[in-house]
Amino acid sequence: QEPSNKRVRPLARVTSLANLISPVRNGAVRRFGQTIQSFALRSDSKSPACAHKSCSRSAAPTPPKRRNSVLWSEMLDVNMKESLSTKEIKRQEAIYEMSRGEQDLIEDLKLARKAYHDPMLKLSIMSEEELTHIFGDLDSYIPLHEDLLASLGEATKPDGTVEQIGPILVKWLPRLHAYKGYCSNQLAAKALLDQKKQDRRVQDFLQRCLESPFSRKLDLWSFLDIPRSRLVKYPLLLKEILRHTPKDHPDIQILEEAISIIQGVLSDINLKKGESECQYYIDKLEYLDEKQKDPRIEGSKALLCHGELKNKNGHKLYVFLFQDILVLTRPVTRNERQAYQVYRQPIPVQELILEDLQDGDVKMGGSFRGAFGNSDKAKNIFRVRFQDPSPGQSHTLQANDVFHKQQWVNCIRTA
């Protein structure tokens, strides 16, 4: 059985709206182009200050504040419920779920401002510039969602049913393009927040908030990530409404158009976010030699895959596969900021040879570990090298496990 405190490196993918994990500290493979829907956020609920039992302030856990989750059908009287078909009740449930979700989102956006941003500014825990960088224009989206909520309210009849929702959604959904800037900034915002958590005052404030009922046991980043998680849900909610809409209902075609609109919006946001994250890492590259600089790096618009790998000597490298070039780096810290020092010569994908090595083909870890003999033959390894042997460069790389290795191999082959 694995120890409960063992660090697990979760799999994640990037450059879609779906993927935002603090750089380097998570060594998993991250890939470009995955849809927004599949993103798992690592919990930051345990503050380093209170990670041990010797925490100076061992307060009893506060019960989380829970939201009421009442179904639409539970609010109907018996006569009304009997007059509706099962399919119509499910359709109204799905519409009500969308409406309720908008209410919850508005509450959380207001809470992020009131409980986190404003107190930290007033107490000078962070500067206004830092808070603006982390929170962005978060509260400016409140009117956007209030408009949808108001439209849904106007369309709701006295008996609580909504006849047509399609026209409302087709008119409103294009306005979600407003999230492009916010989502594009998430990687940089998360990195700055992680950096600021090293400050004891910030750490203590966030821990106190986490222990308060209003937080519902969610950390600050969970609140900042709520708009992204809401965007993820719109296609699912619309498909659920469509699934329970009769074939002869006037909403059918309009809902199909609404689904097409939201998918287009998310695709645009993903593209913009991908370019932003790509540039974020390009700006953090440091070169030891002018020869390492390649115009294909600066010109990259997409980061296909990145993550931590080990080389043959057991040294940790952070590897970036841009659309046209593979860049191996060593993670370094400069003035408390993460940077990536380019290691050896970047390999353009057109000049790259990939070898899928079998477990045991190579010994890893240098002469010290090599002295133990066959027991230390490496697993989950592959090799990348130049086609032309004259640069003389070849890198044997080891992934955390067979799954991460396969992701790297597939990603490089695709490139």
N, C-alpha and C positions, 0 to 999 in steps of 0.2 A: 504493500500500500504506500502511495506517495505521501510524503509529509505535507501537512496542511499549509505550510508556509512556503512550499516550493514555488518559485516563479515560473509561470507558464507563459510561453510566448504565443499569443493567439495569432491565428491567421487573419490577415486583413488585406484589402486591396485598395488601390488609390486612384486618385485623380478623378474620381467621380465624386459627386456631392456626397456619396455615401461614405467616403473614407477619410477620416481625420483622426490620426493618432499621433501623439507627440513623437517627433523624429528620434531615431536611434535607440531610445530606451526600449522600444519594442523592436526586436530584431527580426520579426517575421517578414516574409515576402509580402510586398504590396504591389498590386497590379493596377494598370490603367485600364479604363474602358468598361469597368463593371457598372451595372446599373445602380442607381441610387438606392434601390430597395435593400441591398444586402450589406449592412454595416453593423458591426458590433462594437460598441464603445467600451473601452476598459474603464472599470470603476475607479474613481479616485476618492472613494468615500473614506478610506483610512488615511488619516493625516500622519505623516512621519512622526510628528510630535507625540502622538498618542498610540504609536504602533506597539509599544511595549507596556507591560503591566505597571512599570514604574512611572507611568504618566502622572504628572503632578496634580492634575485635576480629574479624578476618576468619578465623574458624575454618573448617576444612574441613567440608563438609556431612556430617552423621551419617546413615548408612543407617537408614531407618525400620524400626521393629520391626513385623513383619508377623504377622498371625494365620494359623494353619493353616486352610486351607479344604478339608477332606476331605469328600467326598460320603458319604452314608449307605451307598450301594451298594458303595463301595470298601472298606468294613469287613466285608462279607459274605464267607463262604467260597463256593467255586464251587457246591457242592451246594445251598446255601441260595438262591443267586441263580437257579439253574435251576428251583427249585420255585415261584417267584413270577412272576406275570404282569408284563408291562411296566407296566401301569396301576397295579398294587399297589406296584411299586418306586417309581414316581413319587409315589404317595401317601405312602409312608414317607419319601421324600426331603423332601417338603414339611413333614411333621410334624417331621422332624429339623432342618430349617432353622429352624423356630419355636423348638425347644428350644435350638439352638446360639445363636440370636439373643438369647435370654434370658440365657444364660451370658455372652455378650459385653457385654450391657447392664450386668449386675451388676458385671463387672470394671471397666467404665468409670466407673460411679457410685462405686465404691470408690477408683478412681484419682483422680477429681476431688477427693475429700476428702483423700486421702493426699499427692498430689503438688502440689496447688495451694492448697486452702483452709488446711490445717493449717500448712504452711511459711510462708505469707504472714501468718498470724496470729502464729506464733511469732517471726518476724523483724520484726513490726510494720510490714510493708509496707502493709497496710491494717488499718483498725480492725475490731473484731468486728462492729460495726453495719453497716459497709459490706459485709463479707463475707457476712453474713446476708442483706442486701438482694440481693446478686448471686447467691449460691448457693441461697438459699431453703432448703427442707427436702429438698434433693436426696437425701441419703443415707437419708432415712426411707422411700424407695421401694424400697430394697434388699430388705427382707423380703417386700414385695408380689410382686416378681418371683421371689424364692427359693421362695415358696409354689407358684407355677405350675411352676417347674422341678422341685420335689419331686413334685408331682402327676403330671407327665409321666414322671418317673423310675419312680414306682410303677406306672404303667400300661404301662411297657415290659416286654415278656416277655423271657425269657432269650435268645431268638434275635434280639433287637433290634427287634422289630416292636411297633407300638401298634395294638391292635384298635379301640378307640373313644376318640376325643379330644373329641367333641362335648359330653358331659356335664361334662367338666372345664372347658371354655371357657365354657359357659353359666353355670356357678357363679362363675367367676373374673372374667370381663370387666367386670361392673358395678363391681368394685372400682377400675377405672381412673378413676372419677369423682374419685378422690383428687388427680388432676393438675390439677383446675380452678384452684386457687390458684396453683400453680407456673407454669402456662401464661399465666395472666392477668397475672402479674408480669414476664413476659419482656421486654416493651418497656422498662419502667423499669429492669430489671436490665441490659439491653444498653446503655442510655444511660449509666448510672452506670459500667459497665465502660469504655466508650469515653472517658468523662471522666477516669477514673483512669489510663488509658494515657498521658495527658499527663505523669504523674509519672515521672521517669526511673527511680526504683527499681522501680516496677511494670513499666515497659517492659522494663527489663533482666532482671528475673526471668522474665517471660513469654517473652522471646526465648531465654533459656537453656533454658527448658522445651521450647520449640519445636525447639531443636537437639538435644535429648536423645532417645535411641531410644524411651523409653516413650511419647512423644507421638504416634508414628506420623505425624509432620508435621502434626498437627492442632493448631489454636490452642485457647486456653481456651474460647472461645465454642462451638466445635464440640463440646466435651465437655458444656457446659451445655445445648446444644441436642439432645443425644442422646435424651432422653426424648420430645421432640416428634417427632423423626424415627422413633422406634420406634412411637409411636402411629399414625403415618401408615401403617406397614407392616402392622399387624394385619388390616385388611380385605383387603389383597392376599394375605396369607398364608392367610387362611381361605378365600378364593375359590379359591386354588390347590389347597388340600387338597380342597375340595368338587369341583373340576373332575376330580380323579382318583379320586373315591370312586364305586364302582359304585352304580347306581340302586336296587338292592335292599339296600344296606348300611344298618344301623340308624343310622348317623351322618348320613345325608342330611338329614332334617328338622331334626335338632338343630343341624347346622352352619349351616343357613339361619337358624335362630333366633339363633345366635351372631353371624352377620353383621349381622342386624338390631340386636342389642344393641350391638355396637361402633359401628355407624353412629349410633345414638342417643347413645351416650356422646360421640363426637366432635362431634356437632351441639351438645350441651349445652356442651362445653368451648369450641367456637367462639363460641357466643353469649356466654358469660361473658367470654371473652377480648376479643370485640368491644366489649362495654360498658366493659371496663377500659381498652382503648386509646383509646376515644372520650373517656372522662373524663380520661385522661392528657393529651390535647391541649387539652381545654377548660381544664384547670387551668393551662396554659402561655400562655393568651391574655392579652394586656394591652390595655386600652382607653384611648384618648386622650380620649375623650368619653363621658359617661354615656349619650348618645343611641345609641351603638353597641351598648350592651348590649341583648340581645334574649332574652326568656325561652325562645325556641325553641332557643337555643344551649345554655343550661344544662340544658334538659330533654332534650337529645339522648341517645339510647341507641345510635345507630349512626353510624359514620363511613363514608359510601359511597365516598368517593374523596378522595385528597389528594396533593399533590405540588407541584413547583416549576414556575412559568410565568413568562414575561416580559410586562410591560405594553408599551404603545405606545412608551414612552420607553426601552425596553431595560432597565428596572429589574427585578430579580428579586423575584418575589412568591412566597409559599407559600400555596397555596389549599386550603381545606377545604370539602368538600361534605358537610355533615351531613344527616340524613334530611329536615330541613325548611328548611334555610337554607344559603346559600353565603357563606363568610367569606374575604375576601382579607386577607392579613397580610404584614408584613415580618419576616423572621427577625432576631432580635437576641440578644445575649449579655448575661446579667445574672449577675455573680459566677461566671463560668465555666459558667453553665448556659444552655441554649438556651431562648428564649422567642419568642413570636410577637405582634408589635404589630399590632393590627387596623387595617387600611387602608381608609379611607372607610366607607361604611355597608354592613353585611351585607345581602344580598338574599334574602328569603324565597323559596323555590322557587315558591310560588303566585303571586308577583308578578314572576317572572323571565322575561325573553324571551331566547332563545338564537338567535344568528345564526351559521350555518356559512359563513364567508367563504372565497372562493377565493384561491389563491396570487396575489400581486400586487395584490390589491384595496387594500391599505394599505401605506404605508411605515412601517417600524419604526425605532426608534433615535434619534429626535429630529432636530433640524436639522442636526447635524454629519454624521451618516451619510446623511441625506436629500439632502445636497448632491451625493452621488455619482450621484443620478438613479435611473433605472429598475432598475439592477443590484441595488439594495438593497431592492426591493419584497419584503415579507415573505411567508414560507411558513408553513404549518401554523398558521393563525390562526383564531380564532373570537371572537365578541363576546357579552358578557352585559350585560344592562341591566334596569332597572326597567320594568314595563309602563306605570306612570304616569310621564310625563316630568317631573313637578314636582320630584322629588328631583334630576333632572338628572344622574344617574349612568349612565355607560356605560364598560365596560372591554373594550378589545381585547387579547386574550391570545394569546401565542404558545407552542406546545409544542415540545419538543425535535425531534420528527419526526412524520411523518404518522400513525404507529401510536399514539403518545401522544395526539395531537390527537383521533383517533377514539375512543379510550377515554374522554377527557373528555366529548366530545360525546354519546356513548352513555350515559354515566353521568348526565349532567345531564338528558338526555331521559327516562331511566328514572325519575329522581326527580320 
